[in-house]
Amino acid sequence: MSMIEIENLSVHYPAKGQLVRAVEGVSLRVGEKDSFGLVGESGSGKSTILRAICGLAPVSAGTIRIGGEPVPTPRGRAFSRRVQMVFQDPYASLHPRHTLDRTLSEPLAIHGIGGSDARVVRALEDVGLPAAFRFRYPHQLSGGQRQRVAIARALMLEPEILLLDEPTSALDASVQAETLNLLNRLRAERGLTFLMVSHDLAVIDHMCDRVLVMQHGRAVEELTREALAGAQMKTDYARTLFEASADRMLGS
């Protein structure tokens, strides 16, 4: 079964007196428990697709289905129970004056879910943080720890789908690897479906079963993990991205 189905999605919006065509006619399907990657340079439209799924970007044309059902407008609580998003900047996505306890328990309160104390402790433990962190503030954590909290918050409602928008790009290389391994473990343990955005094919190769390469808001080429690992690209743009990622890995 396809958990995410996007057909001919277009996202247009006005900016500075001009119409921005951020996404143009993109289609993709993500199977249950699969991990699907969107890769491309800045401005390719990949993050806009995640925002459109969540209702944060206007859908000009096309359809979005979750579990076979069209997404509602506005998205509502039932959607939030199934789909959660982890943003690029873990500091900006956490309220600076809220303790981790308040940040993690807030989704439970909104949805009327009890047992928040035990759930918060378990959520912290699930992402490798001690329960003693409950009453710390975001500025008291490292970047990697903040992103772990952001992941824990996304998992509080036990969703089926995580939308991951460059979740490690703001982190140091060693912390990136730890965070990606954490996400892989959580996906396996919870049977999650991932739709992940990155500019780096090496990250996508580590995380995803399939990848859609995007350029200027359009889909360029879809690749399996095996085709990506074997550098079996059919388009010059996808090959250029692959070579740039390989060069970064050699230089690191």
C-alpha positions as a printed Julia matrix, in Angstrom:
252×3 Matrix{Float64}:
  0.0    0.0     0.0
  1.17   3.54   -0.78
  1.29   5.7     2.33
  2.02   8.88    0.36
  0.7    9.47   -3.15
  1.39  12.73   -4.97
  0.02  13.21   -8.47
  0.99  16.13  -10.73
  1.59  18.46   -7.78
  2.19  22.13   -8.57
  2.88  24.87   -6.03
  2.74  28.49   -7.26
  2.76  31.64   -5.14
  3.36  35.37   -5.65
  6.6   36.94   -4.46
  7.85  40.47   -5.18
  5.23  40.97   -7.84
  6.07  37.75   -9.7
  4.58  34.27   -9.75
  7.01  31.72   -8.33
  6.55  28.23   -9.76
  8.18  26.38   -6.86
  6.92  22.91   -7.89
  5.62  21.94  -11.31
  3.83  18.67  -12.06
  5.66  16.35   -9.64
  4.37  12.83   -8.94
  5.69  10.24   -6.49
  4.59   7.3    -4.37
  6.0    6.14   -1.05
  5.1    2.64    0.13
  4.26   1.69    3.69
  7.41   1.58    5.86
  9.57   2.75    2.93
 12.05   5.61    3.04
 11.93   7.89    0.0
 14.36  10.73   -0.69
 14.01  14.06   -2.46
 17.35  15.5    -3.54
 18.41  18.58   -5.46
 20.11  21.92   -5.13
 18.69  24.81   -3.12
 15.55  26.1    -4.83
 14.73  22.82   -6.54
 11.35  22.62   -4.79
 12.04  19.59   -2.62
 11.23  21.24    0.74
  8.16  22.88   -0.78
  6.72  19.4    -1.41
  6.95  18.6     2.31
  5.36  21.94    3.17
  2.55  21.3     0.71
  1.83  17.93    2.32
  1.54  19.66    5.72
 -0.61  22.49    4.38
  2.17  25.07    4.79
  2.45  25.79    1.05
 -0.41  26.41   -1.41
 -1.35  23.56   -3.74
 -2.06  25.09   -7.14
 -2.78  21.8    -8.93
 -2.59  18.05   -8.36
 -3.53  15.77   -5.48
 -1.95  14.57   -2.23
 -3.17  11.37   -0.57
 -2.15   9.85    2.74
 -3.07   6.19    3.16
 -5.21   6.42    0.03
 -7.29   9.37    1.32
 -7.01  12.96    0.04
 -5.51  15.28    2.65
 -8.1   17.6     4.22
 -7.92  21.4     4.24
 -7.17  22.5     6.88
 -5.16  19.46    7.88
 -6.58  19.06   11.41
 -5.79  16.81   14.34
 -6.34  13.47   12.6
 -3.69  14.43   10.05
 -1.26  15.41   12.82
 -1.71  12.0    14.44
 -0.55  10.33   11.21
  2.0   12.77    9.79
  4.71  14.77   11.56
  7.58  16.89   10.25
 11.16  17.39   11.51
 12.65  20.68   10.37
 16.18  21.61    9.36
 17.11  23.94   12.23
 16.55  22.26   15.6
 17.02  25.5    17.56
 14.51  27.49   15.52
 11.93  24.69   15.74
 11.99  24.58   19.58
 10.5   27.34   21.72
 13.47  28.93   23.56
 11.51  29.61   26.76
  9.87  26.19   27.04
 11.46  23.31   28.9
 11.81  20.02   27.06
  9.06  18.66   29.31
  6.63  21.32   28.11
  7.72  20.96   24.48
  7.16  17.2    24.49
  3.97  17.15   26.56
  2.23  19.92   24.6
  1.13  17.69   21.65
 -0.33  15.22   24.15
 -2.32  17.96   25.88
 -3.66  19.3    22.57
 -4.88  15.82   21.59
 -6.2   14.93   25.05
 -3.72  12.08   25.6
 -2.92  11.27   29.24
  0.11   9.82   30.96
  2.39  12.61   29.77
  5.06  12.12   32.45
  5.81   8.54   31.46
  5.48   9.32   27.76
  7.95  12.22   27.98
 10.53  10.12   29.81
 10.13   7.28   27.32
 10.42   9.67   24.37
 13.68  11.09   25.69
 15.06   7.61   26.29
 14.0    6.53   22.78
 16.2    9.25   21.25
 19.14   8.57   23.58
 18.66  11.4    26.1
 18.43  10.91   29.89
 15.22  11.66   31.77
 17.1   14.34   33.72
 17.0   16.5    30.57
 13.24  16.99   31.01
 13.54  20.4    32.65
 16.35  21.81   30.54
 15.89  24.54   27.95
 17.0   24.35   24.29
 19.95  26.7    24.83
 21.36  24.23   27.38
 21.68  21.52   24.72
 24.06  20.87   21.85
 22.81  21.02   18.27
 22.63  17.25   18.07
 20.72  17.02   21.34
 18.24  19.66   20.17
 17.58  17.7    16.98
 16.99  14.57   19.06
 14.38  16.51   21.02
 12.77  17.67   17.76
 12.59  14.03   16.62
 11.16  12.99   19.99
  8.47  15.69   19.71
  7.54  14.48   16.23
  7.08  10.96   17.62
  4.95  11.91   20.65
  1.67  11.27   18.79
  3.0    7.97   17.39
  2.62   8.97   13.72
  2.98   6.62   10.78
  4.85   9.09    8.58
  7.8   11.4     9.24
  8.61  14.22    6.82
 12.31  15.04    7.27
 13.5   18.39    5.91
 17.32  18.34    5.84
 17.31  17.02    9.43
 21.11  16.83    9.75
 22.41  19.66    7.55
 22.82  22.04   10.51
 24.89  19.5    12.47
 28.58  18.61   12.58
 29.61  15.61   10.48
 30.02  13.21   13.43
 26.68  14.26   14.91
 25.05  13.91   11.47
 25.95  10.23   11.37
 24.6    9.63   14.89
 21.31  11.34   14.02
 20.88   9.4    10.77
 21.55   6.13   12.58
 18.99   7.13   15.23
 16.38   7.8    12.53
 17.09   4.46   10.86
 16.69   2.66   14.18
 13.42   4.41   14.99
 12.07   3.66   11.53
 12.84  -0.05   11.95
 11.45  -0.24   15.49
  8.24   1.68   14.81
  7.55   0.73   11.2
  7.67   4.37   10.1
  7.4    5.72    6.58
  9.95   8.44    5.72
  9.88  11.17    3.07
 13.25  12.88    3.41
 14.72  15.98    1.79
 18.45  16.51    1.34
 20.86  18.3    -0.98
 23.36  15.49   -0.36
 23.04  12.2    -2.24
 25.37  10.52    0.28
 22.82  11.14    3.04
 19.98   9.9     0.84
 22.0    6.8    -0.1
 22.42   5.99    3.61
 18.75   6.48    4.44
 16.48   5.85    1.47
 15.2    2.97   -0.66
 14.43   5.29   -3.6
 15.23   8.87   -4.52
 13.67  11.5    -6.77
 16.13  14.01   -8.19
 14.64  17.5    -8.6
 15.73  20.62  -10.49
 13.92  23.96  -10.83
 10.74  22.53   -9.31
 10.5   19.55  -11.64
 11.26  15.85  -11.26
 14.38  14.94  -13.24
 14.95  11.25  -12.47
 13.89   8.57   -9.99
 16.54   6.1    -8.82
 16.6    2.99   -6.66
 19.23   2.68   -3.96
 21.03   0.1    -6.11
 21.11   2.41   -9.13
 22.37   5.24   -6.95
 25.11   3.09   -5.4
 26.15   1.9    -8.87
 26.13   5.44  -10.31
 23.56   4.3   -12.89
 22.08   7.74  -13.58
 20.45   8.51  -16.9
 20.52  12.3   -16.69
 23.5   14.65  -16.62
 22.04  16.61  -13.69
 21.69  13.53  -11.47
 25.23  12.48  -12.36
 26.55  15.94  -11.48
 24.87  15.75   -8.06
 26.33  12.28   -7.5
 29.85  13.4    -8.4
 29.59  16.46   -6.15
 28.51  14.27   -3.22
 31.37  11.85   -3.91
 33.85  14.73   -3.97
 32.57  16.02   -0.6
 32.96  12.55    0.93
 36.53  12.27   -0.35
 37.36  15.73    0.94
 35.93  15.16    4.39
